[in-house]
């Protein structure tokens, strides 16, 4: 315990709302080491972002409540820290890049000022030094002519440039962990690739660990060392990127892969989306939360909640049939029973 | 851009373009027309940029000039008014009978009142009370309102509920009547400018608190506030650096317009004899004094009336201009 840079164990974050208890994060565990990249993949509402926000203590409590588990950062419990301790970690040792660069920059301050802010707050830099550093950071993230751009307002930046500026802000204090919450979702595809490339490049240079939250397996394929697949607040599969891509264990992961468009796709082959909708977190299906959408559903899946079990090394899955011979992507037989 | 406009960032830009030229690369285009006023000069703050935009708004500019004129006149009145048109604050009983109710002339550009005092001079002196009451009362309201509104909107929950109920109670008071009540129970020798300011200021804050609270509530939801928090900003920093500057614009606009409102209230109270007391001069008081001559010598009521209208209008137009100027996105 405490050997990893970040260690999350059985984390549970529930929201107590008028409609009932929303189990947004329900028993999530993972480790992260220095310089590593973890991809957290899942549909909207699967609890990917809430997991990260819980660690950063950015969830309003109430209505949120940690119902169990812990998150250790360098051996210190993030969830038990005093407010000013966690504040010192935010932006300094753990920084976050938000999804929508159009709204995540303060419109009344010049970009440079905003990038300089964490430096002033955490490193006690003078305004002048911090601004000079902001120019360097903008150059680092590939903004042309940063000496002039540092004095632009956010609305004078394009979406891609703003996301670069957000990355510069997050990197300002050289954080150990960079959490990117769907950093490319709001951008168009060509810019997406640039941003991903930029993050990889910066990671090599700074050695920070990255938690990449995304709904797109393609985004984490090149980038992540390990992948956590989430569904309805629970972890359904966890393993190295190779394990996830070459030996996926959970039918949900299979579904995610089948729904990714590929280059060799002929006109005849159609996209194969996962049928149905992600479940409401107030009313999670019985047994395995994925059972209403799972093409391999068995009686047992409806009645009994599968435990997360390790199959090989660190590779594990929360499916009753994970690891069964024959229960392999593309070879498993469709279920005979119906729900 | 003048020579002394250089500051650290400016010189950085120049160094950079020099470097580029030396290295034989195409130099970045010189700061172009559209970016010049954004990047150039010493204006780098929100308010600096707002000022640049305000200057382009002709109506607001005229209003501002009018207000500056009045302020300057009010501040310097002692230096020139008495010399030019005679002392408008005292009654010279020996000449009063001869000089009363005179028509406009070179000596008395707006004529004289029933006590033989110069109306122009009295309007100039009257601006002192109006401006003082207007600005001071609004400042009091503004301080209370911003404070309560900020706390209420930022922390929410129980604090919010308590503050807002108190606000509701204050809003339920009939504003002018309550001012009248407060001033009416004061003994005669305590009446004057101080109680007027206090009664207007202490009753005016609820609208500021409500407006600022709602503004804080909406700004608080913005992603950049979350982003600021995620980067380690403290509550105070979030409030003062991220929320306040984005939330304050409507309050600044309302405050500017409220100065006009406070001036009107002061005029009403003084007209009723509860506000500014003689020998102090106020526009409302002048209208009260002149109302007996409304038909025969309308100038007695007209000129202070015009002064009130123009000044209140100027504050409203200025408020409007500030609102547009503070909207960063309306730039260019």
Interface residues (C-beta under 8 A of the other chain):
Chain A: X56 X58 X84 X87 X88 X89 X90 X91 X92 X95 X96 X98 X100 X103 X104 X105 X106 X107 X108 X109 X110 X112 X117 X118 X121 X122 X128 X131 X132 X135 X145 X147 X148 X150 X151 X152 X153 X155 X156 X166 X169 X170
Chain B: X8 X9 X12 X13 X15 X16 X28 X31 X35 X38 X39 X44 X46 X222 X223 X224 X226 X227 X228 X229 X230 X231 X232 X233 X234 X237 X241 X242 X245 X246 X328 X329 X331
